Amino acid sequence: MSDSDIPRDAWRNPRYAAGSAATRAAESLLRGSELRRRLSNGFALGTFMIELPTRNALNAVALAGFDFVVLDMEHSALDFSTLEAAIAASNAVGLATLVRPWTTAQGVIGKILDCGANGIMAPHVHSAEGARDIVAQARFSPKGSRGFSPISRFDSLSAPLHQLAESVMVVVQIEGQEGLRQVESIAAVAGIDAVFIGPYDLALSLQVPPGSPEVFAAAGRIADCVAAGVHLGLYIDDPAACGQWARRRFALQCVSFDGRMFADAARAVASQARDSLRSDRSISSNNNIQESR
């Protein structure tokens, strides 16, 4: 029997190092399974890390109560020289970590997963063929063609081929009209965990302003044609809308992003400070008027 004939769940890692350190490391590597359970229960709260993908920002997001983050390599300065540290910082505070690559060219997805990511959010998926290629890059044989290297971080896993295969999340983004037309066949590709709607690029494709009713009407129609076994996801600007989208099957929700939340909070602090100052000056002025009388 050749190595390729050995079932991946039967192969045991000869360098598996049992112990508390291995347990903690394995929990980080396999957090995709925890995210999948949250989705099955109806809701997982995430956000994009685009402008501030730092250790302190990730710590703040975790303390705020988010379940997962998407480290965005498409729209940020993140590259492979900084990605591994960002993934490690995210995992250290208990966040499941998906990565959105800037491309799905051969070799990129496997390299991201080897850095310790719990899954992939692949942008601009337009066809079932493209979805199958993404799955192949993310999953080991026989479900895919991801390469395996026995790097030291995998020594925390007793059966890494099986455990990683079971835990890695594969999310594909629908961001254009062709993707909308093909969404049923895309979602039917074996190995896809979730279909995620990118409303800003979808708005550009539909040639309407971001936030237009046409965008969210298109998102709503997706729920009618995607099989129940595939989760749905959506980027949401307004957290007050989370409940209504969860009721429509959109359980994988990315609400706002790091730079937007920081800017909104900064505006709120500055506004409250200036309102307080104006109020204080008004009170002081009234007191002076009364004293002069």
MOBELKA-V501892 format. One record per backbone hydrogen bond with DSSP energy under -0.5 kcal/mol. NH is the residue of the N-H (numbers start at 0). CO is the residue of the C=O. If there is no record, write none. Layout:
nh:NH co:CO
nh:NH co:CO
//
This chain:
nh:4 co:1
nh:5 co:2
nh:9 co:6
nh:10 co:6
nh:12 co:157
nh:13 co:11
nh:15 co:12
nh:16 co:154
nh:17 co:15
nh:22 co:18
nh:23 co:19
nh:24 co:20
nh:25 co:21
nh:26 co:22
nh:27 co:23
nh:28 co:24
nh:29 co:25
nh:30 co:27
nh:32 co:29
nh:33 co:29
nh:34 co:30
nh:35 co:31
nh:36 co:32
nh:37 co:33
nh:38 co:34
nh:39 co:35
nh:40 co:36
nh:41 co:38
nh:42 co:37
nh:43 co:250
nh:45 co:43
nh:45 co:252
nh:46 co:67
nh:47 co:255
nh:48 co:69
nh:49 co:47
nh:53 co:51
nh:57 co:53
nh:58 co:54
nh:59 co:55
nh:60 co:56
nh:61 co:57
nh:62 co:58
nh:63 co:59
nh:64 co:60
nh:64 co:61
nh:65 co:60
nh:66 co:44
nh:67 co:44
nh:68 co:95
nh:69 co:46
nh:70 co:68
nh:70 co:97
nh:71 co:48
nh:71 co:69
nh:72 co:70
nh:72 co:99
nh:73 co:99
nh:81 co:78
nh:82 co:78
nh:83 co:79
nh:85 co:81
nh:86 co:82
nh:87 co:83
nh:88 co:84
nh:89 co:85
nh:90 co:86
nh:91 co:87
nh:92 co:88
nh:92 co:89
nh:93 co:90
nh:94 co:89
nh:95 co:66
nh:97 co:68
nh:97 co:95
nh:98 co:118
nh:99 co:70
nh:100 co:98
nh:107 co:104
nh:108 co:104
nh:110 co:106
nh:111 co:107
nh:112 co:108
nh:113 co:109
nh:114 co:110
nh:114 co:111
nh:115 co:112
nh:116 co:111
nh:117 co:96
nh:118 co:96
nh:119 co:168
nh:120 co:98
nh:121 co:119
nh:121 co:170
nh:124 co:172
nh:125 co:123
nh:130 co:126
nh:131 co:127
nh:132 co:128
nh:133 co:129
nh:134 co:130
nh:135 co:131
nh:136 co:132
nh:137 co:133
nh:138 co:134
nh:142 co:139
nh:143 co:139
nh:144 co:135
nh:145 co:135
nh:145 co:138
nh:150 co:148
nh:153 co:150
nh:154 co:151
nh:155 co:152
nh:156 co:153
nh:159 co:156
nh:161 co:7
nh:162 co:158
nh:163 co:159
nh:164 co:160
nh:165 co:161
nh:166 co:162
nh:167 co:163
nh:168 co:117
nh:170 co:119
nh:170 co:168
nh:171 co:193
nh:172 co:121
nh:173 co:195
nh:174 co:172
nh:179 co:175
nh:180 co:176
nh:181 co:177
nh:182 co:179
nh:185 co:181
nh:186 co:182
nh:187 co:183
nh:188 co:185
nh:191 co:188
nh:192 co:169
nh:192 co:190
nh:193 co:169
nh:194 co:230
nh:195 co:171
nh:196 co:232
nh:197 co:173
nh:197 co:195
nh:198 co:196
nh:201 co:197
nh:202 co:198
nh:203 co:199
nh:204 co:200
nh:205 co:201
nh:206 co:202
nh:206 co:203
nh:207 co:202
nh:211 co:208
nh:214 co:211
nh:215 co:211
nh:216 co:212
nh:217 co:213
nh:218 co:214
nh:219 co:215
nh:220 co:216
nh:221 co:217
nh:221 co:218
nh:222 co:218
nh:222 co:219
nh:223 co:220
nh:224 co:220
nh:224 co:221
nh:225 co:221
nh:229 co:226
nh:230 co:192
nh:231 co:248
nh:232 co:194
nh:233 co:251
nh:234 co:196
nh:235 co:253
nh:238 co:236
nh:240 co:237
nh:241 co:238
nh:244 co:240
nh:245 co:241
nh:246 co:242
nh:247 co:243
nh:247 co:244
nh:248 co:245
nh:249 co:244
nh:250 co:231
nh:250 co:248
nh:251 co:231
nh:252 co:43
nh:252 co:250
nh:253 co:233
nh:253 co:251
nh:254 co:45
nh:254 co:252
nh:255 co:235
nh:255 co:253
nh:257 co:47
nh:260 co:256
nh:261 co:257
nh:262 co:258
nh:263 co:259
nh:264 co:260
nh:265 co:261
nh:266 co:262
nh:267 co:263
nh:268 co:264
nh:269 co:265
nh:270 co:266
nh:271 co:267
nh:272 co:268
nh:273 co:269
nh:274 co:270
nh:275 co:271
nh:276 co:272
nh:277 co:273
nh:278 co:274
nh:279 co:275
nh:280 co:276
nh:281 co:277
nh:282 co:278
nh:283 co:279
nh:284 co:280
nh:285 co:281
nh:286 co:282
nh:287 co:283
nh:288 co:284
nh:289 co:285
nh:290 co:286
nh:291 co:287
nh:292 co:288
//
